Amino acid sequence: MPAGGICDGRVVIVTGAGQGLGRCHALEFARQGATVVVNDVTEGAHAVVDEIRASGGHAEASIGSVADWDYARELIAATVDRYGRLDTLVNNAGINRDRMLVNMTEEEWDTVLAVDLKGHFAPLRHAAAWWRDRAKAGDPVAARVVNTSSGAGLMGSVGQINYAAAKAGIAVMTQIAAVELARYGVTVNAIAPSARTAMTESVFPEQMARPESGFDAMDPANVSPLVVWLGSDHSGGVTGRVFEVSGGQISVADGWRHGVPVTKDGRWDPAELTPVVTKLVAEAPAPEAVYGA
């Protein structure tokens, strides 16, 4: 892997990097010169590290669940202890337990929210504290966080209410963290990718099928260049954004905005509201369709 890439010298953690999107991110960061800490709950992390090292890159594995508060703290601390720095955190780890609302169990809800949402928050919280302390000590900080939301979290997805809720939470967490951490030299952005993974192949088998020839738009490696750019020095002027990325297409997702109000000088009576709400809904832009609706 050649030196002199856009992440040359940076130390990067990629969570959930034993397969799929995370693996592709880790490989591309290494190709761009970064030292990569490959996190996963499986031994697949070691295979990714071996792949990076075989190509001349620098990487190490860290096995554990980022939904575990103590492990997430140790992941950050061990990286800093070994390399003396942490430049980029890519929160990628996630799972799904799809079920229609009326059939979903408490365990299916709790498991997905723990891994997908808390699994973003816990490493981000510990990394942010370290960057804050460096900034307060007068050290220059140019840190990057890339979170992983989803179209399900932005638009909703039938049969994925737990997953969509977690991914929506990640999107708004990204916006808040971007504001709170800006003073310390940290940018925080998110992606909402569409790509072939073990998760998406089981949910959308036809859309994710490999083409017989030509450009493979659902190859997860298509997503990684944007993630790597967001994790590099080049992205310092961009923060608090959610990017949709699929194949060769990138866009900035535009979330909730205040609508044009109807105002009364006083409290509304419920009986008055039928024409008011009818008018508001009629004049508001139509919402994006929920996936699977």
C-alpha positions in Angstrom: 0.0 0.0 0.0 1.6 3.2 -1.1 2.6 6.0 1.3 1.5 9.5 0.6 -2.3 8.9 0.4 -4.7 11.4 1.8 -4.7 9.8 5.2 -0.9 9.3 5.4 0.1 9.2 9.1 -3.4 9.2 10.5 -4.5 6.7 13.2 -8.0 5.4 12.4 -10.4 3.2 14.3 -13.1 1.4 12.2 -15.7 -0.4 14.2 -17.5 -3.5 12.8 -14.7 -3.9 10.3 -14.5 -7.7 10.1 -16.6 -7.8 7.0 -18.8 -5.8 4.6 -18.6 -2.0 4.6 -16.3 -1.9 7.6 -13.7 -4.2 5.9 -13.8 -2.0 2.8 -13.3 1.1 4.8 -10.4 -0.3 6.7 -8.7 -1.5 3.5 -9.1 1.9 1.8 -7.9 3.8 4.9 -4.8 1.6 4.9 -4.3 2.1 1.2 -4.4 5.9 1.8 -1.6 5.6 4.3 -3.5 5.4 7.6 -2.7 3.0 10.5 -6.0 1.2 11.1 -7.4 -0.4 14.3 -9.8 -3.0 13.0 -12.6 -3.6 15.5 -15.1 -6.4 15.4 -16.9 -8.8 17.6 -15.6 -11.7 15.5 -12.2 -13.1 14.6 -12.8 -11.7 11.1 -11.0 -8.6 12.3 -7.7 -10.6 12.2 -8.3 -11.6 8.6 -8.7 -8.0 7.6 -5.5 -7.0 9.5 -3.6 -9.8 7.7 -4.9 -8.5 4.4 -3.7 -5.0 5.1 -0.3 -6.2 6.3 0.1 -8.4 3.3 -0.3 -5.3 1.2 2.3 -3.4 3.2 -0.1 -1.5 5.4 -0.3 -1.0 9.1 -3.1 -2.4 11.2 -4.0 -4.2 14.4 -7.2 -6.0 15.5 -9.3 -5.3 18.5 -12.0 -7.8 19.4 -15.0 -6.7 21.4 -18.5 -5.1 21.3 -18.6 -1.4 21.1 -22.0 -1.6 22.8 -20.0 -2.4 25.9 -19.2 0.8 27.7 -15.9 -0.5 29.3 -14.7 -2.1 26.1 -15.4 1.1 24.1 -13.3 3.1 26.6 -10.5 0.5 26.4 -10.6 0.6 22.6 -9.9 4.3 22.6 -7.4 4.1 25.5 -5.4 1.2 24.0 -5.2 3.0 20.6 -3.9 6.2 22.2 -1.5 4.3 24.4 0.0 2.4 21.5 0.1 5.2 18.9 0.0 8.3 20.9 -2.9 9.7 19.0 -6.3 9.1 17.5 -7.2 11.0 14.4 -10.4 9.4 13.0 -13.2 7.3 14.4 -15.4 5.5 11.9 -18.5 4.1 13.7 -19.7 1.4 11.4 -20.8 -1.5 13.6 -24.4 -2.5 13.3 -26.9 -5.4 13.2 -30.6 -5.8 12.2 -33.4 -7.9 13.7 -36.2 -7.3 11.2 -39.8 -7.8 12.3 -43.1 -6.0 11.8 -44.0 -3.8 14.8 -46.8 -6.0 16.1 -44.5 -9.1 16.1 -41.3 -7.5 17.4 -39.9 -8.7 20.7 -38.4 -6.6 23.5 -35.1 -8.5 22.9 -35.1 -7.6 19.2 -35.7 -4.0 20.0 -33.1 -3.8 22.8 -30.4 -5.7 20.9 -30.5 -3.5 17.8 -30.7 -0.2 19.8 -27.7 -1.4 21.9 -25.4 -2.3 19.0 -26.4 0.3 16.5 -27.1 3.3 18.6 -25.2 2.8 21.9 -22.4 1.2 19.8 -22.0 4.6 18.1 -22.4 6.6 21.3 -19.9 4.7 23.5 -16.7 5.0 21.4 -17.7 8.5 20.3 -18.1 9.6 23.9 -14.7 8.2 25.0 -12.9 9.6 21.9 -14.5 13.0 22.3 -13.3 13.2 25.9 -9.7 12.5 24.8 -9.9 15.1 22.0 -11.3 17.6 24.4 -8.5 17.1 26.9 -5.9 17.5 24.1 -7.5 20.7 22.9 -7.7 22.1 26.5 -4.0 21.2 26.9 -3.2 23.4 23.9 -2.5 20.5 21.5 -3.7 20.9 17.9 -6.6 18.7 17.1 -7.9 17.9 13.6 -10.1 14.9 14.4 -12.8 13.3 12.3 -15.8 11.2 13.1 -17.8 9.3 10.5 -21.0 7.7 11.7 -23.2 5.3 9.8 -26.9 6.1 9.5 -29.1 4.6 6.8 -31.9 5.4 4.3 -34.1 3.5 6.8 -33.3 6.0 9.4 -33.8 9.0 7.1 -37.0 7.8 5.4 -38.2 4.9 7.5 -38.4 1.3 6.4 -41.3 -1.1 6.8 -40.4 -4.1 9.0 -37.3 -2.4 10.4 -38.7 -0.1 13.1 -35.9 -0.9 15.6 -33.2 -0.5 13.0 -34.7 2.6 11.6 -35.1 4.2 15.0 -31.5 3.5 15.8 -30.3 4.9 12.5 -32.5 8.0 12.9 -30.9 8.5 16.3 -27.4 8.3 14.7 -28.3 11.0 12.2 -29.4 13.5 14.9 -26.6 12.4 17.2 -24.2 13.4 14.4 -25.8 16.9 14.1 -25.6 17.5 17.9 -22.0 16.1 18.3 -20.9 18.3 15.3 -22.0 21.4 17.2 -20.7 20.3 20.6 -17.3 19.2 19.4 -16.5 21.9 16.9 -14.7 24.0 19.6 -12.2 21.1 20.1 -11.3 20.8 16.4 -13.5 17.7 15.7 -15.8 17.3 12.7 -18.7 14.8 12.8 -20.5 13.6 9.7 -22.5 10.6 8.8 -23.2 8.4 5.7 -26.4 6.7 4.7 -25.0 4.0 2.4 -26.7 1.7 -0.1 -24.4 -1.4 -0.7 -24.3 -5.1 -0.6 -23.7 -6.5 2.8 -24.8 -9.6 4.7 -27.5 -7.4 6.2 -28.8 -5.9 3.0 -28.6 -9.1 1.0 -31.0 -10.8 3.3 -33.5 -7.8 3.2 -33.2 -6.7 -0.4 -31.9 -9.8 -2.3 -32.9 -8.6 -5.8 -31.6 -5.1 -5.5 -28.3 -6.3 -4.1 -27.6 -9.1 -6.6 -24.3 -8.9 -8.3 -24.5 -7.9 -12.0 -23.2 -10.4 -14.6 -21.0 -7.6 -16.1 -20.3 -3.9 -15.9 -20.1 -1.6 -12.9 -21.2 -3.2 -9.7 -23.2 -0.3 -8.1 -23.8 -2.3 -4.9 -20.2 -3.2 -4.2 -19.5 -1.9 -0.7 -16.1 -0.7 -1.7 -17.9 2.1 -3.6 -18.8 3.7 -0.3 -15.4 3.8 1.2 -13.8 6.7 -0.8 -16.3 9.1 0.7 -15.7 7.7 4.2 -12.0 8.0 3.8 -12.3 11.6 2.5 -14.5 12.5 5.5 -11.9 10.9 7.7 -9.0 12.9 6.3 -7.5 16.4 6.7 -9.3 17.4 3.5 -12.7 17.5 5.1 -12.1 20.1 7.8 -14.7 22.5 6.5 -17.5 19.9 6.5 -19.4 18.9 9.6 -22.9 18.0 10.8 -23.9 16.5 7.4 -25.4 13.2 6.4 -24.4 12.0 3.0 -26.3 9.4 1.0 -23.9 7.3 -1.1 -24.6 4.5 -3.5 -22.5 3.3 -6.4 -21.0 6.4 -8.0 -23.7 8.7 -6.6 -23.2 11.0 -3.6 -25.7 13.5 -2.2 -26.4 15.5 1.0 -29.5 14.4 2.7 -31.7 17.3 3.9 -33.6 16.5 7.2 -36.4 18.1 9.1 -37.0 21.8 8.7 -39.5 24.2 10.2 -42.6 24.6 8.1 -44.5 27.8 7.4 -46.8 28.3 10.4 -50.4 29.3 10.8 -50.7 31.6 13.8 -53.5 32.7 16.1 -53.2 35.4 18.8 -54.2 33.0 21.6 -54.9 29.3 22.2 -56.5 27.2 19.6 -59.8 25.5 20.2 -59.7 21.8 19.0 -62.9 22.5 16.9 -61.0 25.2 14.9 -58.1 23.0 13.8 -59.7 20.9 11.0 -59.3 23.6 8.4 -56.0 24.7 9.8 -54.3 21.3 9.8 -55.9 20.5 6.4 -54.3 23.7 5.0 -50.9 23.1 6.5 -50.7 19.5 5.2 -52.0 20.5 1.8 -49.3 23.2 1.4 -46.4 21.3 2.9 -44.0 19.4 0.6 -45.0 15.7 0.4 -42.9 13.5 2.6 -40.5 11.0 1.0 -41.9 7.6 0.8 -41.2 5.1 3.5 -39.1 2.2 2.1 -41.3 -0.8 1.6 -44.6 1.1 1.8 
